[in-house]
Amino acid sequence: MGDRTDGPTYSPEVDGNEEQTTQRPHTHLFRGNGFGAPPEITRFEHETDGRFKPANTTGAMCIFTAGVILDELNRTIDIADRRAGCGFVFRPGTHLHITDRALSFRLERKGPHLQRRSPSRFRAHLRAALAAIAYKPWYEEGWTTLVIATSSKYVWAGIYRLTGSEPGQWKRECLNGMSNGDLWYDLLLQIDIMRTQGNMHVAFWWLPENWNQEAIGCADWAARYLGPVEEWSDVVTQGVARRPLLSAESEKIKSE
């Protein structure tokens, strides 16, 4: 399920200046204690209102996102029929049913511009991040930063490639050379909406897969057990009523 070749080969490193990158408000990368360092996640005491909160931050909440594709190496299955699922986890809690704190859904066969697209692991990762941002106006809860925790270096490095030097500025000319441009375009649009409507910054945090297991499990469940979805929808609600209970592994993330 990992991002083996994960798209473009540009480096996710940021000119060797990690500290500055973390603090500048127009930079869409979140490093926590450093790139690749074990994330320390804390949470609020009240689980009904709880959110994942990166340690040593103020006003930041975190959503874990993931995409999965099955049948990737099965040459007897047409590319268009490969099963791709997406998932995100936005609330911790061992006592809450998974449907109260996470979503699982199939990657649509059509993109946001209503053109049919072949499913891929990269599209599934992007779709999960896009759905997590657009799921609700998170800024209405008082947060100032939304951190998208992803195990896709493709997503993480793509945001770095597209980020401009000022808030709201994007290197949109780079979209012409990037695959999945339709999803990238809408992802940038949703980030801008959060900034202009709620003064909320959206940042991306790369995590190894073993620190993102619950979101990966949600995406895998959708790919395996939900039927194909043809049309794009801005409101993601598919299949959640049938989700089983899952362990809240992501709640207990810590350095081994």
DOMAR-876751 format. One record per residue (C-alpha): x, y, z. Coordinates in pm, whole numbers, padded with zeros to 5 digits, always signed. Layout:
XYZ;...
//
This chain:
+00000+00000+00000;+00302+00226+00019;+00399+00497-00226;+00677+00304-00391;+00748+00536-00682;+00487+00789-00575;+00473+01017-00875;+00718+01302-00939;+01077+01260-00828;+01130+01611-00690;+01265+01626-00338;+01036+01710-00045;+01324+01875+00138;+01292+02251+00173;+01628+02416+00112;+01772+02276+00435;+01579+02525+00650;+01332+02312+00842;+01273+02554+01128;+01181+02844+00904;+00957+02626+00691;+00760+02513+00993;+00692+02863+01117;+00619+03061+00802;+00239+03086+00772;+00233+03062+00392;+00420+02730+00389;+00190+02431+00354;+00423+02178+00513;+00400+02074+00876;+00699+01902+01029;+00621+01865+01396;+00953+01761+01549;+01115+01728+01206;+01050+01546+00880;+01005+01177+00950;+01014+01217+01327;+00758+01019+01530;+00447+01235+01563;+00333+01308+01915;-00043+01341+01909;-00246+01456+02205;-00621+01492+02224;-00893+01669+02414;-01045+01513+02722;-01404+01523+02596;-01430+01260+02328;-01761+01384+02190;-01593+01710+02092;-01241+01577+02062;-00997+01628+01781;-00644+01506+01722;-00403+01780+01823;-00033+01780+01732;+00179+01822+02042;+00343+02158+02115;+00105+02346+01885;-00158+02613+01946;-00484+02617+01753;-00395+02318+01534;-00607+02008+01473;-00508+01701+01276;-00692+01466+01038;-00538+01136+00926;-00602+01055+00558;-00520+00762+00330;-00593+00608-00008;-00575+00242-00112;-00603+00063-00446;-00657-00310-00488;-00588-00526-00795;-00299-00300-00889;-00083-00589-01008;-00366-00804-01147;-00335-00781-01524;-00662-00968-01579;-00856-00671-01441;-00903-00363-01654;-00743-00049-01507;-01079+00127-01495;-01222-00153-01280;-00957-00147-01010;-01103-00092-00666;-00981+00227-00498;-01087+00346-00156;-01033+00657+00052;-01062+00725+00423;-00996+00981+00689;-01010+00988+01070;-01095+01319+01234;-01173+01229+01595;-01002+01004+01852;-01179+00777+02095;-01192+00409+02184;-01555+00435+02297;-01694+00600+01987;-01820+00403+01689;-01598+00451+01386;-01882+00627+01200;-01872+00906+01460;-01511+00986+01391;-01410+00862+01046;-01531+00818+00688;-01472+00551+00426;-01568+00596+00062;-01486+00471-00287;-01283+00683-00525;-01526+00805-00790;-01474+00705-01152;-01527+01067-01254;-01328+01358-01118;-01453+01696-00996;-01465+01827-01353;-01688+01532-01448;-01429+01363-01668;-01366+00992-01631;-01027+00915-01476;-00841+00589-01422;-00814+00498-01054;-00471+00503-00894;-00314+00503-00550;-00211+00865-00602;-00564+00977-00689;-00701+00794-00386;-00456+00970-00153;-00537+01309-00304;-00911+01245-00292;-00893+01153+00076;-00710+01476+00163;-00952+01683-00044;-01255+01521+00121;-01112+01574+00470;-01060+01946+00411;-01400+01999+00251;-01595+01779+00494;-01700+02071+00715;-01592+02429+00801;-01342+02325+01066;-01262+02688+01148;-01607+02726+01304;-01472+02517+01595;-01211+02783+01663;-00911+02616+01501;-00657+02823+01311;-00463+02537+01145;-00579+02211+00990;-00301+01955+00957;-00358+01680+00701;-00152+01379+00812;-00085+01159+00509;+00137+00861+00440;+00171+00970+00077;+00494+01144-00016;+00325+01220-00348;+00074+01447-00174;+00328+01596+00065;+00587+01675-00202;+00322+01796-00447;+00205+02061-00203;+00564+02175-00163;+00603+02200-00539;+00289+02411-00574;+00331+02643-00274;+00419+03003-00359;+00602+03262-00153;+00295+03443-00015;-00034+03335+00147;-00285+03237-00119;-00017+03227-00388;+00028+02904-00581;+00262+02803-00860;-00033+02710-01077;+00186+02680-01385;+00321+02360-01228;-00023+02201-01256;+00033+02155-01629;+00315+01912-01561;+00147+01718-01282;-00071+01411-01307;-00418+01428-01151;-00435+01800-01220;-00813+01805-01167;-00777+01691-00805;-00479+01916-00741;-00675+02215-00872;-00969+02144-00642;-00739+02077-00347;-00581+02421-00387;-00928+02570-00420;-01044+02414-00093;-00732+02535+00085;-00800+02888-00040;-01162+02867+00076;-01049+02773+00426;-00806+03065+00429;-01039+03331+00289;-01361+03228+00465;-01223+03111+00798;-00869+03251+00817;-00758+02890+00859;-00424+02759+00739;-00404+02408+00591;-00076+02221+00627;+00040+01871+00529;+00233+01630+00747;+00398+01317+00606;+00374+01007+00828;+00504+00653+00774;+00229+00401+00705;+00267+00229+01041;+00168+00557+01210;-00140+00594+00988;-00300+00252+01019;-00653+00352+01111;-00697+00581+00809;-00543+00313+00586;-00788+00061+00733;-01079+00290+00649;-00962+00326+00289;-00901-00047+00253;-01247-00127+00386;-01407+00103+00129;-01209-00052-00157;-01306-00405-00053;-01668-00371+00054;-01826-00070-00114;-01955-00077-00470;-01817+00137-00752;-01923+00500-00765;-01953+00673-01100;-02031+01037-01029;-01827+01285-00828;-01987+01425-00514;-01878+01724-00308;-02047+01567-00004;-01880+01242+00096;-02116+01018+00294;-02089+00680+00123;-02101+00357+00313;-02033+00486+00660;-02344+00330+00815;-02206-00019+00760;-01862+00045+00904;-01753-00196+01179;-01581-00092+01498;-01209-00035+01452;-00940+00005+01714;-00821+00361+01762;-00455+00287+01695;-00389+00637+01568;-00491+00773+01909;-00192+00608+02072;+00076+00707+01823;+00413+00746+01984;+00777+00680+01919;+00880+00321+01954;
//
